[in-house]
C-alpha cells in the first residue's frame, strides 16, 4: 500500500463518497476506485460498502483507517518539518570524560560560532563510551585524561578502534574538598592525610572498569563513594568531608542557595602520583572540521590556564 493510496482511502472515508473525494482531490473517480481495489486485493479485505447515501467503512475498513491516519499524519509532519527548514543544521559533537575543562571549552566554542542552524552535542560519559562514540562517528572528538603509566596499553586499545590519541599537556594532581574540611588549613595534602576520609570516584561500565579516568585507583583507599556524574560528585564533596583527586573540578557559586554547604577548594597533592596526560581522540586520518579546530583551540587554552595556575 502506498502513501497516496492511504490518502485516497482517508478522503473517501471522510466524505463518505467516491465522487466528492475525487472532486476535492482533483482526481478522477476511476483513479480512486482503482486505488481502493488494489489495496483490498493486496490486503485481502473489503474496505468500503455501498449504501443509499454513498459508502461507509466495513469493520476491517474502520480498523485499517485507524492505522493509516497515524501513518499519513507522521508522513505529513516529516514533510512539513524538512520542507520548512531553510538550511541544513551544522552538526558537531564532542565526547569527554567528566572533565570540567572540556565542558568550559565547549561553552567558549558555543559563544564563538555564528551560524543560523546547528545541532551540536557535548557528551560527558565514561572512558569506554568516549572511545566508542568517536569510533562510531557519534562524536568528532573525544577528550581524555590518561595516567602516563597507562598510555601504552591505551594506545593499543585505540588502535583496535582505528583511533589516534593526540596529547596536549601533562597536568598536575590536586585534592578537592570543601572549605570547611578538617584538612582545609594545610598548604599541601598527602594520601596519608586523606586516608580517614571518603574518596569520591567515578563509576565505569562493567566492561570498562580498567579504563578508569581517576588519578588514584579507589582500591587504594578504605572509604570509597562511587558516582556516575560530575554533579553528584560535586554535591558529595560540598556536603561532606569527602574528597576527589584530579586535575580539575568545577566549583559553584550556589552557596547563597545552600548556606550549609561550603565552596570547594583545591590543594596540591604532595604524594607522587603518575602524571596525567590530557589530550583528544580522533579517527585515524580524519581531517578536523572547522568547528573541531575552533573547539580544540579553546580546549588547549583552558588546559594551559589550569597548568599556569598550578
Secondary structure, DSSP 8 states (H G I E B T S, - for coil): --HHHHHHHHHHHHHT-HHHHHHHHTS-HHHHHHHHHHHHHHHTS--EEEETTEEEE-HHHHHHHHHHHHHHHHHHHHHHHHHH-SS--EEEEEEESS-HHHHHHHHHHHHH---S-EEEEEEE--HHHHHHHHHTTS-SEEEEEEEGGGHHHHHHHHHHTTEEEEEEEEE--EEEEETTSTTTT-SEE-HHHHTTS-EEEE---GGGGGG---SS-GGGSS-EEEESSHHHHHHHHHHSS-BEEES------GGGT-TTS--EEEEEE-S----EEEEEEEETT----HHHHHHHHHHHHHHHHHHHH-
